[in-house]
């Protein structure tokens, strides 16, 4: 059986994002963002080479403020003449990644640089785009939020082998673990595990976990509705 590893960005991105030409007008860019429901427009040439990016924030910044003394006619004329190349963020200021960048590296880049998207380049050409929406979708999938089950948050000592004991208890009750997340930081000296399990015996499991020295901080059915 062939298993496709999805840890690389190529499996998590929009591969044919909405793009725009550098010669397009302000109004064309604004219309695309509104009609397509996107927040980021890669700017490309006829060979699909990335020249920059336009965001919904760029659109708002390029539009004159309400304090302007220009008439509606003058505003319409000036914005009609304003090309995307005049207010886009140029490529030299962009942070980009390639299709083989790890997903966690991409998320880290967005977090550290406080940006909402990363153009994905294969050579000089646009391969796709990874956005904050994609990052949030990834978090939802990691936590297993779309799956039914019981959510358990368990605290335990930060020492080798202790996780095995917890898993042995779950195995004893033939529990199907649909998601498991180990929190990377300590809370009051304890390691945390957030599990979503599929079982009707979770009350019994919680009791045995408590008796075995594991602290169940929260438990409950998911989804709650």
C-alpha positions in Angstrom: 0.0 0.0 0.0 1.4 3.4 -1.0 1.0 6.0 1.7 1.5 9.6 0.6 3.2 11.7 3.3 1.4 15.0 3.7 4.0 16.8 5.9 5.1 18.9 2.9 3.4 22.1 1.9 2.6 20.8 -1.6 -0.2 18.7 -0.1 -1.7 21.6 1.9 -2.0 24.5 -0.5 -4.1 26.0 -3.2 -2.3 25.0 -6.3 -4.2 27.3 -8.7 -4.7 30.5 -6.7 -6.4 33.5 -8.2 -3.8 35.8 -9.7 -3.6 39.2 -11.3 -1.4 41.0 -13.8 0.8 44.0 -12.7 -1.0 46.1 -15.4 -4.4 45.5 -13.9 -6.2 48.4 -12.4 -7.0 49.1 -8.7 -10.7 48.4 -9.5 -9.9 45.1 -11.1 -7.9 44.0 -8.1 -10.6 45.1 -5.7 -13.3 43.3 -7.7 -11.3 40.1 -7.8 -10.8 40.1 -4.1 -14.4 40.7 -3.4 -15.8 38.3 -6.0 -13.5 35.4 -5.3 -13.6 35.9 -1.5 -9.8 35.9 -1.2 -7.5 38.1 0.8 -4.3 37.7 -1.2 -3.6 38.0 -4.9 -0.3 36.9 -6.3 0.9 39.3 -9.0 2.3 37.3 -12.0 3.6 38.0 -15.5 2.6 36.1 -18.6 5.0 33.3 -17.8 3.6 32.9 -14.3 6.6 34.4 -12.7 5.8 36.0 -9.3 6.3 39.8 -9.3 4.6 40.6 -6.0 1.4 40.3 -4.1 -1.7 42.4 -3.4 -3.7 41.9 -0.3 -7.1 43.3 0.9 -5.1 45.5 3.2 -3.2 47.0 0.2 -6.5 47.7 -1.4 -7.7 49.7 1.6 -4.4 51.5 1.9 -4.4 52.5 -1.7 -7.9 54.0 -1.6 -8.0 57.7 -0.5 -9.3 58.4 3.0 -12.7 60.0 3.6 -10.9 63.3 4.3 -9.9 63.7 0.7 -10.9 66.9 -1.1 -11.1 65.2 -4.4 -14.5 64.8 -6.1 -16.0 61.4 -6.9 -15.2 61.9 -10.5 -11.6 62.7 -9.7 -11.3 59.7 -7.4 -12.8 57.4 -10.0 -10.4 58.7 -12.6 -7.2 58.4 -10.4 -8.0 54.9 -9.1 -8.8 53.8 -12.6 -5.3 54.9 -13.7 -3.7 53.2 -10.7 -2.0 49.9 -11.7 -1.4 47.0 -9.4 2.3 47.4 -9.9 2.0 50.8 -8.2 0.7 49.5 -4.8 1.6 45.8 -4.6 4.2 44.4 -2.3 7.2 43.6 -4.7 8.8 40.2 -4.8 12.0 41.4 -3.1 10.0 42.1 0.0 8.1 38.8 0.0 8.9 35.7 2.0 8.4 32.7 -0.2 8.7 28.9 0.2 8.9 25.9 -2.1 6.6 22.9 -2.5 8.9 20.7 -0.3 8.9 23.1 2.7 7.5 21.3 5.8 4.1 22.5 6.9 5.4 23.4 10.4 8.2 25.5 8.9 5.7 27.4 6.8 3.5 28.1 9.9 6.5 29.2 11.9 7.5 31.6 9.1 4.0 33.2 9.1 4.0 33.4 12.9 7.5 34.9 13.2 7.0 37.4 10.5 3.4 38.3 11.2 2.2 37.7 7.7 -1.0 36.2 6.3 0.3 34.2 3.4 3.3 32.6 1.7 3.6 32.3 -2.0 4.9 28.9 -3.0 7.4 29.0 -5.8 8.9 26.3 -8.0 11.9 28.0 -9.5 10.6 31.5 -10.4 7.1 30.3 -11.2 4.1 30.3 -8.9 3.2 26.8 -7.7 0.5 27.8 -5.1 -0.1 29.8 -2.0 -0.3 28.9 1.7 -2.6 31.2 3.7 -3.5 31.8 7.3 -6.8 30.0 6.5 -4.8 26.9 5.4 -2.9 27.1 8.6 -6.1 27.2 10.7 -7.5 24.3 8.7 -4.4 22.4 9.6 -4.9 23.1 13.3 -8.5 21.9 13.1 -7.4 18.7 11.5 -4.6 18.1 14.0 -7.0 18.4 16.9 -9.5 16.2 15.1 -12.3 18.8 15.5 -14.3 17.3 12.6 -14.4 13.9 14.1 -16.9 12.6 16.7 -15.6 11.3 20.0 -14.7 12.1 23.6 -12.0 14.8 24.2 -9.6 14.1 27.1 -7.0 16.5 28.4 -4.5 14.5 30.6 -1.6 15.8 32.6 1.3 13.6 33.6 4.9 13.8 34.9 7.5 14.8 32.3 9.6 11.6 32.4 10.6 8.8 30.0 8.1 6.0 29.5 5.1 7.5 31.3 3.2 8.0 28.1 3.3 4.3 27.5 1.4 3.6 30.7 -1.4 5.9 29.6 -1.6 4.2 26.2 -1.7 0.8 27.8 -4.8 1.8 29.8 -6.5 3.0 26.7 -5.5 -0.2 24.9 -7.0 -2.2 27.8 -10.4 -0.8 26.9 -9.9 -1.2 23.2 -10.1 2.5 22.6 -9.8 3.9 19.1 -7.7 7.1 19.3 -8.8 9.4 16.5 -6.4 12.2 17.4 -3.5 12.7 19.9 -1.6 16.0 20.5 1.3 16.3 23.0 1.7 19.9 24.1 5.3 20.9 23.6 5.5 23.1 26.7 5.1 22.2 30.4 2.2 23.4 32.5 3.0 23.6 36.2 5.8 21.1 35.6 3.4 18.6 33.9 3.3 17.4 30.3 -0.2 17.6 28.7 -1.8 15.3 26.1 -5.0 16.2 24.3 -6.8 13.2 23.0 -10.0 12.6 21.1 -11.1 9.0 21.5 -14.0 6.9 20.2 -15.4 4.9 23.0 -18.5 4.6 25.3 -16.3 3.6 28.2 -14.6 6.9 28.8 -16.0 7.2 32.4 -14.2 4.0 33.3 -11.1 5.1 31.5 -11.0 8.4 33.4 -11.4 6.6 36.7 -8.5 4.2 36.0 -6.3 7.0 34.6 -6.8 8.9 37.9 -6.1 5.8 40.0 -2.8 5.3 38.0 -1.5 8.8 38.7 -2.7 10.6 35.5 -4.6 13.8 36.1 -7.6 14.1 33.8 -8.1 17.9 33.5 -11.2 17.8 31.3 -13.3 15.4 29.5 -16.5 15.5 27.4 -18.3 14.5 24.3 -17.4 16.2 21.0 -19.0 17.7 19.1 -21.1 19.1 21.9 -24.3 19.5 19.9 
